[in-house]
Structures are given as structure tokens and as C-alpha cells.
């Protein structure tokens, strides 16, 4: 007998399966079976698999906007940048499956029905980082930064590299609970070398 289930439970199950198998390789039927519901219940809540992914991405965008507000409460551009970096990494570590979905979807070159949300998410993150750099330049905390977009890509490209290593270590049973702190420290050192006068 199939059971009643919450929308959040379906989302949690979808996130886990999307992260494990990929969005395109996971069907609504599999999500429903894993939840113990008919696939029609998933369609009732989300209308389609793209609708389900849209809901997941909208939640991540809301979380990023909440982070932007919290960053604004810190004093000084360096403290804000440090907090932003730390919170980004903490979020990725805590929401490992969501991070996997983001990296999978952002790496796909083909267009999707949710491409605009993926772009909005990437742009929000990039714009916040660049605004913090501009504020630091304006207040004199940072030296002149000729290419803020390049620094963003270097910083978070390095972060993705560290994050992948950490995930590999965890999967192999050699991971440490201190890995997010280690990654934060490495990124902060990288930023300090580029920004501090």
C-alpha cells in the first residue's frame, strides 16, 4: 500500500538520487518508488522532473540570498570575504548532495529548462564575491584588483578542486572532520596573497 508523504521528503529523496545517478539518469518512477509513493504524487507536487529540479534550485537561491544578508552584517570587507568563503564551504560540506547536483548541472553544456535558474545562482554568488572585492578596494583594505572575475574563478576553481579531493577522501574512508576548515584556510591564504596590501 502506498503512503502519504510530504513534499520535503520527495525533495530530499530526489536530491539524494540526482546526486548519486545524475538528474537525467533518474526517473520520477524511481523517486516515487524510493519514497514509497506512486509517481503521480510526484507529478502532483512538481508537475515534472524539471519542476522538481526547479524547486531544488529555488531553495538554493533563497539560501544564497540569506547568506548575502548575513555577510552584510559583518564589519569590514576582509571579514565579510572571510565569512562568505567560510559559509560557502560549510554549506557545500553540509549539503554535499545539493553541491553534487549543482556541479553536475553547471558542467553540462546542453541547455535545460532550468538553465536560467542555474545562471541566476552562479551570478548571485559571483556578484556577491565581486562586490566584496570592490568594497575592499574602495575602503583601502585591498590593493587594486585588475580582474575580479578571474580572481573569482581562480578562488572557487581551487575550492572545487579541494572539495573534490575531500569528497574522494571521505568516500575512501580517509576523510577528516576538519577538512572544511582546512579548505577555508587554504582559500583565505590564497585570497590574502592576492588582496592584502
Secondary structure, DSSP 8 states (H G I E B T S, - for coil): ------HHHHHHHHHHHHHHH-TTT--HHHHHHHHTS-HHHHHHHHSSHHHHHHHHHHHHHHHHHHHHHHHHTSSSHHHHHHHHHHHHHHHHHHTHHHHHHHHHHHH--S--TTHHHHHHHHHHHHHHHHHHHHHHHHHTSB---S-HHHHHHHHHHHHHHHHHHHHHHHHTT---TTHHHHHHHHHHHHHHHHHB-
